[in-house]
Amino acid sequence: MSTVTAGPTLWVAAWHDALTVLELDVAQVEAQLAVARTGAPDLTSPRPWAPPLGLGPLPASLQTRAQVLLDRQIGVGRRIAEAANLSRRQAVAAEGMRSRPPAVPVYIDTEG
């Protein structure tokens, strides 16, 4: 039996649980991004996400919570993109500060 037909209370509870799992994942990534600014981040990945089955439409009572969660997810995505861009720029700057060019293989023709 699907969650939606099991009754309104179970339907809202199922959505509540699904949003809670997503909020925990976002909080974990937010914490990793905060630590990354000050030191070595914990690079553990959030658990793989799979969409819950049988939830039906979002209950109106949870719409604000879901919107806040979506805004947080978008913000985290933006911060990840900024961190990746900063990392690329730092790699380019570090490469430019090399005192000598990288070693290049040299081949000598000993037969000709």
N, CA, C and O atoms as a MOPAC input file, in Angstrom:
PM7 MOZYME 1SCF
protein

 N      0.85100 1    -1.16000 1     0.00000 1
 C      0.00000 1     0.00000 1     0.00000 1
 C      0.90000 1     1.22700 1     0.00000 1
 O      1.89500 1     1.26500 1     0.72500 1
 N      0.56700 1     2.21800 1    -0.79400 1
 C      1.41000 1     3.40000 1    -0.86000 1
 C      1.19100 1     4.27100 1     0.36700 1
 O      0.16600 1     4.18500 1     1.04300 1
 N      2.17600 1     5.10500 1     0.63200 1
 C      2.12200 1     5.98000 1     1.79900 1
 C      0.95100 1     6.94100 1     1.71300 1
 O      0.32200 1     7.24400 1     2.72800 1
 N      0.64900 1     7.42600 1     0.50900 1
 C     -0.41900 1     8.40800 1     0.34800 1
 C     -1.76700 1     7.81700 1     0.74000 1
 O     -2.57500 1     8.49700 1     1.37200 1
 N     -2.01900 1     6.57700 1     0.37900 1
 C     -3.31500 1     5.97800 1     0.69900 1
 C     -3.37300 1     5.44800 1     2.12300 1
 O     -4.44500 1     5.05500 1     2.58300 1
 N     -2.26000 1     5.42700 1     2.82800 1
 C     -2.24700 1     4.92700 1     4.19700 1
 C     -2.81600 1     5.93700 1     5.18200 1
 O     -3.04400 1     5.60500 1     6.34500 1
 N     -3.04000 1     7.12800 1     4.74600 1
 C     -3.62800 1     8.14200 1     5.60600 1
 C     -2.79900 1     9.40300 1     5.63300 1
 O     -1.58600 1     9.37500 1     5.42500 1
 N     -3.47600 1    10.52200 1     5.89400 1
 C     -2.77700 1    11.80600 1     5.86500 1
 C     -1.63100 1    11.90000 1     6.87500 1
 O     -0.60100 1    12.50500 1     6.58000 1
 N     -1.79500 1    11.31900 1     8.04100 1
 C     -0.74500 1    11.40900 1     9.05500 1
 C      0.52000 1    10.69000 1     8.59600 1
 O      1.62100 1    11.22100 1     8.74500 1
 N      0.37300 1     9.48500 1     8.03900 1
 C      1.53400 1     8.74200 1     7.54800 1
 C      2.16200 1     9.42900 1     6.33800 1
 O      3.38100 1     9.41300 1     6.16600 1
 N      1.32100 1    10.02800 1     5.50700 1
 C      1.79400 1    10.73500 1     4.31700 1
 C      2.67300 1    11.91400 1     4.73200 1
 O      3.76800 1    12.08400 1     4.19600 1
 N      2.21300 1    12.71600 1     5.66500 1
 C      2.98900 1    13.86300 1     6.14200 1
 C      4.24600 1    13.37600 1     6.86200 1
 O      5.31600 1    13.96300 1     6.69900 1
 N      4.12900 1    12.32100 1     7.64800 1
 C      5.28700 1    11.77700 1     8.36500 1
 C      6.34600 1    11.26700 1     7.38600 1
 O      7.54100 1    11.45200 1     7.61600 1
 N      5.92000 1    10.63200 1     6.30500 1
 C      6.87300 1    10.13800 1     5.30600 1
 C      7.61800 1    11.30400 1     4.66100 1
 O      8.83000 1    11.23600 1     4.45800 1
 N      6.89200 1    12.36700 1     4.34100 1
 C      7.53600 1    13.55200 1     3.77400 1
 C      8.46100 1    14.20500 1     4.79200 1
 O      9.55200 1    14.65700 1     4.44700 1
 N      8.02700 1    14.25200 1     6.03600 1
 C      8.85300 1    14.81800 1     7.11100 1
 C     10.17900 1    14.05400 1     7.19600 1
 O     11.24400 1    14.66700 1     7.27900 1
 N     10.11600 1    12.73400 1     7.17700 1
 C     11.32100 1    11.90400 1     7.25200 1
 C     12.22800 1    12.12200 1     6.03900 1
 O     13.44800 1    12.20700 1     6.17900 1
 N     11.63100 1    12.21300 1     4.85800 1
 C     12.41800 1    12.42000 1     3.63700 1
 C     13.14100 1    13.77000 1     3.68600 1
 O     14.31200 1    13.86300 1     3.31700 1
 N     12.45200 1    14.80000 1     4.13500 1
 C     13.07700 1    16.11900 1     4.23500 1
 C     14.17300 1    16.12600 1     5.30000 1
 O     15.20300 1    16.77900 1     5.13000 1
 N     13.95300 1    15.40600 1     6.38800 1
 C     14.96200 1    15.32900 1     7.45200 1
 C     16.25500 1    14.71300 1     6.93300 1
 O     17.34100 1    15.20800 1     7.23700 1
 N     16.15200 1    13.64500 1     6.15800 1
 C     17.34500 1    13.00100 1     5.58900 1
 C     18.09200 1    13.98200 1     4.68900 1
 O     19.31700 1    14.08400 1     4.76200 1
 N     17.36400 1    14.69900 1     3.84700 1
 C     18.00400 1    15.67000 1     2.95700 1
 C     18.64400 1    16.80900 1     3.75100 1
 O     19.73100 1    17.27300 1     3.40500 1
 N     17.97800 1    17.25700 1     4.80500 1
 C     18.53900 1    18.32800 1     5.63600 1
 C     19.83400 1    17.88500 1     6.30800 1
 O     20.77900 1    18.66800 1     6.41200 1
 N     19.88300 1    16.64700 1     6.75800 1
 C     21.10900 1    16.12700 1     7.37400 1
 C     22.25500 1    16.07300 1     6.36700 1
 O     23.39500 1    16.39500 1     6.70100 1
 N     21.95100 1    15.66500 1     5.13800 1
 C     22.98000 1    15.62400 1     4.09700 1
 C     23.50300 1    17.02300 1     3.78400 1
 O     24.71000 1    17.22300 1     3.64800 1
 N     22.59400 1    17.99100 1     3.67100 1
 C     23.00900 1    19.36800 1     3.38800 1
 C     23.84200 1    19.90700 1     4.54900 1
 O     24.84800 1    20.58200 1     4.32900 1
 N     23.43600 1    19.61800 1     5.76900 1
 C     24.19300 1    20.08000 1     6.93900 1
 C     25.60200 1    19.49400 1     6.94000 1
 O     26.55800 1    20.18200 1     7.29700 1
 N     25.73900 1    18.22800 1     6.54400 1
 C     27.06000 1    17.59900 1     6.48900 1
 C     27.95200 1    18.31000 1     5.47800 1
 O     29.11700 1    18.58600 1     5.76300 1
 N     27.41300 1    18.60400 1     4.30700 1
 C     28.21200 1    19.27600 1     3.27900 1
 C     28.53200 1    20.71000 1     3.71000 1
 O     29.64200 1    21.19000 1     3.48000 1
 N     27.57500 1    21.39200 1     4.32800 1
 C     27.84300 1    22.74600 1     4.83500 1
 C     28.98300 1    22.72200 1     5.85000 1
 O     29.85000 1    23.59600 1     5.82900 1
 N     28.98600 1    21.73700 1     6.72700 1
 C     30.05600 1    21.61500 1     7.72300 1
 C     31.39800 1    21.34300 1     7.05000 1
 O     32.41700 1    21.90300 1     7.45300 1
 N     31.40300 1    20.49200 1     6.03300 1
 C     32.64600 1    20.20000 1     5.31200 1
 C     33.17600 1    21.45300 1     4.62500 1
 O     34.38300 1    21.69300 1     4.61800 1
 N     32.28300 1    22.25100 1     4.04700 1
 C     32.71300 1    23.48500 1     3.39100 1
 C     33.26600 1    24.48200 1     4.40700 1
 O     34.23500 1    25.18300 1     4.11700 1
 N     32.66800 1    24.55000 1     5.58100 1
 C     33.15200 1    25.46200 1     6.61900 1
 C     34.54300 1    25.05300 1     7.09200 1
 O     35.40500 1    25.90900 1     7.28800 1
 N     34.76900 1    23.76100 1     7.27700 1
 C     36.07400 1    23.26800 1     7.71700 1
 C     37.11400 1    23.45800 1     6.61700 1
 O     38.27900 1    23.72600 1     6.91000 1
 N     36.71200 1    23.32400 1     5.37000 1
 C     37.64700 1    23.44700 1     4.25100 1
 C     38.27800 1    24.83400 1     4.20600 1
 O     39.38800 1    24.98700 1     3.69600 1
 N     37.59800 1    25.83400 1     4.72500 1
 C     38.15500 1    27.19300 1     4.73400 1
 C     39.26600 1    27.34200 1     5.76700 1
 O     40.14000 1    28.19600 1     5.61600 1
 N     39.24200 1    26.52800 1     6.80100 1
 C     40.18700 1    26.70600 1     7.90100 1
 C     41.20100 1    25.57600 1     8.02800 1
 O     42.17600 1    25.71800 1     8.76600 1
 N     41.00600 1    24.48700 1     7.34900 1
 C     41.93300 1    23.36900 1     7.48100 1
 C     41.57300 1    22.25800 1     6.53100 1
 O     40.87100 1    22.46600 1     5.54100 1
 N     42.05400 1    21.09200 1     6.83900 1
 C     41.79800 1    19.93000 1     5.99500 1
 C     40.38400 1    19.41900 1     6.25200 1
 O     40.05000 1    19.04700 1     7.37700 1
 N     39.56000 1    19.40000 1     5.21800 1
 C     38.18200 1    18.93900 1     5.41000 1
 C     38.09800 1    17.42300 1     5.53200 1
 O     38.97100 1    16.69100 1     5.06700 1
 N     37.03800 1    16.98300 1     6.16100 1
 C     36.70300 1    15.56100 1     6.19500 1
 C     36.03400 1    15.26100 1     4.85700 1
 O     34.95600 1    15.78400 1     4.57500 1
 N     36.64800 1    14.44300 1     4.04600 1
 C     36.16000 1    14.22800 1     2.68800 1
 C     35.20700 1    13.05700 1     2.55600 1
 O     35.05100 1    12.50700 1     1.46600 1
 N     34.57100 1    12.66800 1     3.64300 1
 C     33.59000 1    11.59900 1     3.53000 1
 C     32.38200 1    12.12400 1     2.76800 1
 O     31.95400 1    13.26300 1     2.95200 1
 N     31.85600 1    11.28700 1     1.92900 1
 C     30.70000 1    11.66900 1     1.12100 1
 C     29.41500 1    11.38500 1     1.87600 1
 O     29.33400 1    10.44300 1     2.66400 1
 N     28.40600 1    12.21800 1     1.62000 1
 C     27.09200 1    11.85300 1     2.16400 1
 C     26.66400 1    10.52000 1     1.55600 1
 O     27.12600 1    10.13800 1     0.48100 1
 N     25.79400 1     9.83300 1     2.24400 1
 C     25.33100 1     8.54300 1     1.72400 1
 C     24.67800 1     8.75600 1     0.34900 1
 O     24.09900 1     9.81300 1     0.09600 1
 N     24.76900 1     7.77800 1    -0.51800 1
 C     24.12900 1     7.91200 1    -1.83100 1
 C     22.63400 1     8.17800 1    -1.66000 1
 O     21.97600 1     7.57700 1    -0.81000 1
 N     22.12100 1     9.06900 1    -2.46700 1
 C     20.72300 1     9.45200 1    -2.34200 1
 C     19.89100 1     8.71200 1    -3.37800 1
 O     20.28500 1     8.58300 1    -4.53800 1
 N     18.76400 1     8.24200 1    -2.95000 1
 C     17.77400 1     7.65600 1    -3.85200 1
 C     16.43400 1     8.27900 1    -3.49100 1
 O     16.09800 1     8.38000 1    -2.31100 1
 N     15.67400 1     8.69400 1    -4.47700 1
 C     14.39000 1     9.31700 1    -4.16200 1
 C     13.46900 1     8.33000 1    -3.45900 1
 O     13.35500 1     7.17700 1    -3.87400 1
 N     12.81400 1     8.78100 1    -2.39600 1
 C     11.87000 1     7.90400 1    -1.70900 1
 C     10.71000 1     7.54300 1    -2.63800 1
 O     10.31400 1     8.34000 1    -3.48900 1
 N     10.18600 1     6.36900 1    -2.47000 1
 C      9.09100 1     5.91000 1    -3.32100 1
 C      7.75800 1     6.11300 1    -2.61900 1
 O      7.66600 1     6.00400 1    -1.39600 1
 N      6.74100 1     6.40600 1    -3.39200 1
 C      5.37800 1     6.44500 1    -2.88500 1
 C      5.03000 1     7.62900 1    -2.00800 1
 O      4.08200 1     7.55400 1    -1.22700 1
 N      5.77500 1     8.72300 1    -2.11600 1
 C      5.46800 1     9.87000 1    -1.26500 1
 C      4.24700 1    10.65700 1    -1.73500 1
 O      3.50200 1    11.20300 1    -0.92200 1
 N      4.05300 1    10.70900 1    -3.02100 1
 C      2.96700 1    11.54500 1    -3.52600 1
 C      3.37400 1    13.00600 1    -3.47700 1
 O      4.54600 1    13.32000 1    -3.26900 1
 N      2.42200 1    13.89400 1    -3.66500 1
 C      2.74700 1    15.32200 1    -3.68700 1
 C      3.15300 1    15.83600 1    -2.30300 1
 O      2.76700 1    15.27700 1    -1.27700 1
 N      3.92700 1    16.89600 1    -2.30300 1
 C      4.38300 1    17.51000 1    -1.05600 1
 C      3.19400 1    18.09500 1    -0.30400 1
 O      2.41000 1    18.84100 1    -0.89000 1
 N      3.04000 1    17.77500 1     0.98000 1
 C      1.96100 1    18.37200 1     1.76500 1
 C      2.15700 1    19.88700 1     1.88200 1
 O      3.28200 1    20.36200 1     2.03100 1
 N      1.08300 1    20.62000 1     1.81500 1
 C      1.15100 1    22.08200 1     1.90200 1
 C      1.80100 1    22.52900 1     3.20400 1
 O      2.47700 1    23.55700 1     3.23400 1
 N      1.61000 1    21.78000 1     4.26500 1
 C      2.17800 1    22.15500 1     5.56100 1
 C      3.70500 1    22.08300 1     5.58200 1
 O      4.33700 1    22.65700 1     6.46800 1
 N      4.30000 1    21.38600 1     4.61700 1
 C      5.76100 1    21.24400 1     4.56900 1
 C      6.39000 1    22.05700 1     3.44000 1
 O      7.59400 1    21.96100 1     3.20300 1
 N      5.59500 1    22.84700 1     2.75300 1
 C      6.09100 1    23.59300 1     1.59900 1
 C      7.19300 1    24.58200 1     1.99300 1
 O      8.21000 1    24.67200 1     1.30600 1
 N      7.00600 1    25.31600 1     3.07500 1
 C      8.02000 1    26.28400 1     3.50500 1
 C      9.32200 1    25.57500 1     3.86000 1
 O     10.40100 1    26.02400 1     3.47500 1
 N      9.22400 1    24.48200 1     4.58600 1
 C     10.41600 1    23.71600 1     4.96400 1
 C     11.14300 1    23.20900 1     3.72500 1
 O     12.37000 1    23.27600 1     3.65400 1
 N     10.39800 1    22.70400 1     2.75600 1
 C     11.00600 1    22.19600 1     1.52700 1
 C     11.67700 1    23.32400 1     0.74700 1
 O     12.74100 1    23.11800 1     0.16400 1
 N     11.07400 1    24.50700 1     0.72700 1
 C     11.65900 1    25.64300 1     0.01200 1
 C     12.95900 1    26.09200 1     0.67800 1
 O     13.93600 1    26.39800 1    -0.00500 1
 N     12.96800 1    26.13000 1     2.00700 1
 C     14.19100 1    26.48400 1     2.74000 1
 C     15.29400 1    25.46400 1     2.43700 1
 O     16.44900 1    25.83800 1     2.23300 1
 N     14.93900 1    24.19200 1     2.40900 1
 C     15.90300 1    23.13900 1     2.08700 1
 C     16.43800 1    23.31400 1     0.67100 1
 O     17.64400 1    23.20300 1     0.44700 1
 N     15.56300 1    23.58300 1    -0.27700 1
 C     15.99700 1    23.80100 1    -1.66000 1
 C     16.95400 1    24.98500 1    -1.74000 1
 O     17.97200 1    24.91300 1    -2.42800 1
 N     16.63700 1    26.06700 1    -1.04700 1
 C     17.52000 1    27.23500 1    -1.04900 1
 C     18.89400 1    26.88000 1    -0.47700 1
 O     19.91900 1    27.32400 1    -0.99500 1
 N     18.91300 1    26.08100 1     0.59000 1
 C     20.19100 1    25.64400 1     1.16800 1
 C     20.96700 1    24.78100 1     0.17800 1
 O     22.18000 1    24.93700 1     0.03800 1
 N     20.27400 1    23.86800 1    -0.51300 1
 C     20.94300 1    23.00400 1    -1.49300 1
 C     21.54700 1    23.83500 1    -2.62300 1
 O     22.67000 1    23.57400 1    -3.05500 1
 N     20.81400 1    24.82200 1    -3.09700 1
 C     21.32500 1    25.68900 1    -4.16200 1
 C     22.54100 1    26.46500 1    -3.66000 1
 O     23.53200 1    26.60300 1    -4.37700 1
 N     22.46600 1    26.97100 1    -2.42900 1
 C     23.59700 1    27.69000 1    -1.84900 1
 C     24.83000 1    26.81400 1    -1.70900 1
 O     25.94400 1    27.25700 1    -1.99100 1
 N     24.63900 1    25.57800 1    -1.27600 1
 C     25.75700 1    24.64200 1    -1.14300 1
 C     26.35600 1    24.34400 1    -2.51600 1
 O     27.57800 1    24.29900 1    -2.66300 1
 N     25.51900 1    24.14400 1    -3.50200 1
 C     26.02000 1    23.90300 1    -4.85600 1
 C     26.85000 1    25.07100 1    -5.36200 1
 O     27.88500 1    24.88200 1    -6.00000 1
 N     26.38900 1    26.26700 1    -5.07200 1
 C     27.11500 1    27.47200 1    -5.47500 1
 C     28.47400 1    27.53900 1    -4.75600 1
 O     29.49200 1    27.86500 1    -5.36600 1
 N     28.47300 1    27.22700 1    -3.46100 1
 C     29.72300 1    27.27000 1    -2.69500 1
 C     30.70000 1    26.19100 1    -3.16200 1
 O     31.90900 1    26.41900 1    -3.16700 1
 N     30.19800 1    25.03100 1    -3.55100 1
 C     31.06700 1    23.97300 1    -4.08300 1
 C     31.69900 1    24.43100 1    -5.39400 1
 O     32.88900 1    24.21600 1    -5.62200 1
 N     30.90300 1    25.06200 1    -6.25600 1
 C     31.43400 1    25.56500 1    -7.52700 1
 C     32.49700 1    26.63600 1    -7.27900 1
 O     33.52600 1    26.65700 1    -7.95500 1
 N     32.25300 1    27.52300 1    -6.31500 1
 C     33.23800 1    28.55400 1    -5.98000 1
 C     34.52200 1    27.92700 1    -5.44300 1
 O     35.61800 1    28.36200 1    -5.79600 1
 N     34.39500 1    26.91400 1    -4.59700 1
 C     35.57300 1    26.23900 1    -4.04500 1
 C     36.36600 1    25.54200 1    -5.14800 1
 O     37.59600 1    25.56700 1    -5.13600 1
 N     35.67600 1    24.92500 1    -6.09400 1
 C     36.36600 1    24.26200 1    -7.20800 1
 C     37.09900 1    25.28800 1    -8.06400 1
 O     38.22700 1    25.04900 1    -8.49700 1
 N     36.46300 1    26.42900 1    -8.30800 1
 C     37.08800 1    27.48600 1    -9.09400 1
 C     38.32400 1    28.02600 1    -8.37700 1
 O     39.36100 1    28.23400 1    -9.00600 1
 N     38.22300 1    28.25200 1    -7.07800 1
 C     39.36400 1    28.72400 1    -6.29800 1
 C     40.50100 1    27.70200 1    -6.33700 1
 O     41.66800 1    28.07300 1    -6.46400 1
 N     40.16500 1    26.43700 1    -6.23100 1
 C     41.17800 1    25.38500 1    -6.27600 1
 C     41.91000 1    25.38500 1    -7.61900 1
 O     43.13200 1    25.24500 1    -7.66200 1
 N     41.16400 1    25.54000 1    -8.71100 1
 C     41.79600 1    25.59800 1   -10.03600 1
 C     42.72300 1    26.80700 1   -10.14300 1
 O     43.83000 1    26.69600 1   -10.67000 1
 N     42.27500 1    27.96300 1    -9.64500 1
 C     43.10700 1    29.17000 1    -9.70700 1
 C     44.37300 1    28.99600 1    -8.87300 1
 O     45.44900 1    29.43300 1    -9.28200 1
 N     44.25400 1    28.36200 1    -7.71100 1
 C     45.43100 1    28.12700 1    -6.87300 1
 C     46.40100 1    27.16800 1    -7.55400 1
 O     47.61500 1    27.34100 1    -7.44900 1
 N     45.88600 1    26.17200 1    -8.24300 1
 C     46.75500 1    25.22800 1    -8.95700 1
 C     47.51400 1    25.94100 1   -10.07200 1
 O     48.70100 1    25.68500 1   -10.27500 1
 N     46.83800 1    26.83100 1   -10.79600 1
 C     47.49400 1    27.59400 1   -11.86200 1
 C     48.56300 1    28.50600 1   -11.26300 1
 O     49.66600 1    28.60700 1   -11.80000 1
 N     48.23800 1    29.17200 1   -10.14800 1
 C     49.21100 1    30.05800 1    -9.49900 1
 C     50.41700 1    29.26700 1    -9.00100 1
 O     51.55300 1    29.71500 1    -9.15600 1
 N     50.18900 1    28.11500 1    -8.41500 1
 C     51.29400 1    27.28900 1    -7.92200 1
 C     52.17500 1    26.82600 1    -9.07700 1
 O     53.39900 1    26.78800 1    -8.95000 1
 N     51.56600 1    26.48100 1   -10.18600 1
 C     52.33600 1    26.05800 1   -11.35900 1
 C     53.18100 1    27.22000 1   -11.87500 1
 O     54.31100 1    27.01700 1   -12.31800 1
 N     52.63900 1    28.43200 1   -11.82100 1
 C     53.37700 1    29.60800 1   -12.28300 1
 C     54.54500 1    29.97100 1   -11.38600 1
 O     55.44100 1    30.69600 1   -11.81800 1
 N     54.56400 1    29.49800 1   -10.16700 1
 C     55.64000 1    29.82100 1    -9.22900 1
 C     56.76300 1    28.78800 1    -9.25300 1
 O     57.70300 1    28.88500 1    -8.46400 1
 N     56.68200 1    27.82100 1   -10.12700 1
 C     57.77100 1    26.83700 1   -10.22400 1
 C     59.06100 1    27.56400 1   -10.59200 1
 O     59.05600 1    28.44300 1   -11.45400 1
 N     60.16100 1    27.20000 1    -9.94400 1
 C     61.44000 1    27.85800 1   -10.21900 1
 C     62.07000 1    27.35300 1   -11.51600 1
 O     62.89200 1    28.04000 1   -12.12400 1
 N     61.69200 1    26.18700 1   -11.92100 1
 C     62.19800 1    25.66000 1   -13.18800 1
 C     61.06800 1    24.88800 1   -13.85800 1
 O     60.15500 1    24.40200 1   -13.19000 1
 N     61.13400 1    24.78300 1   -15.15100 1
 C     60.06300 1    24.06000 1   -15.84200 1
 C     60.08800 1    22.58100 1   -15.47400 1
 O     61.11800 1    22.05800 1   -15.04900 1
 N     58.97100 1    21.92400 1   -15.63700 1
 C     58.94500 1    20.49100 1   -15.33400 1
 C     59.92200 1    19.73500 1   -16.23200 1
 O     60.18300 1    20.14200 1   -17.36400 1
 N     60.45200 1    18.64700 1   -15.71900 1
 C     61.40700 1    17.83400 1   -16.47400 1
 C     60.74600 1    17.30100 1   -17.73600 1
 O     59.60600 1    16.83600 1   -17.71700 1
 N     61.48300 1    17.38000 1   -18.81700 1
 C     60.99600 1    16.89600 1   -20.10100 1
 C     61.92700 1    15.77100 1   -20.54600 1
 O     63.14600 1    15.91700 1   -20.45900 1
 N     61.38900 1    14.67300 1   -21.01300 1
 C     62.26600 1    13.58600 1   -21.45500 1
 C     63.12200 1    14.02500 1   -22.65100 1
 O     62.65400 1    14.74200 1   -23.53500 1
 N     64.35100 1    13.58900 1   -22.65900 1
 C     65.27700 1    13.91000 1   -23.74200 1
 C     65.72100 1    12.59400 1   -24.36600 1
 O     66.10500 1    11.65300 1   -23.67200 1
 N     65.66000 1    12.55300 1   -25.67900 1
 C     66.06700 1    11.34600 1   -26.39700 1
 C     67.29600 1    11.67700 1   -27.24100 1
 O     67.33100 1    12.70200 1   -27.92100 1
 N     68.28600 1    10.81700 1   -27.19600 1
 C     69.51500 1    11.01100 1   -27.96200 1
 C     69.59600 1     9.89700 1   -28.99800 1
 O     69.43600 1     8.71800 1   -28.68400 1
 N     69.84600 1    10.30100 1   -30.23600 1
 C     69.97000 1     9.32900 1   -31.32100 1
 C     71.38900 1     8.76600 1   -31.29100 1
 O     72.34300 1     9.44800 1   -31.66600 1
 N     71.52100 1     7.53900 1   -30.84900 1
 C     72.84700 1     6.91700 1   -30.75100 1
 C     73.18000 1     6.06700 1   -31.97500 1
 O     74.27600 1     5.51400 1   -32.06800 1
 N     72.25300 1     5.96400 1   -32.89600 1
 C     72.48600 1     5.09900 1   -34.05000 1
 C     72.66200 1     5.88400 1   -35.33800 1
 O     73.04500 1     5.29700 1   -36.35000 1
 N     72.41200 1     7.12800 1   -35.34500 1
 C     72.37100 1     7.82600 1   -36.59500 1
 C     73.37500 1     8.82000 1   -36.81400 1
 O     73.39500 1     9.45600 1   -37.86800 1

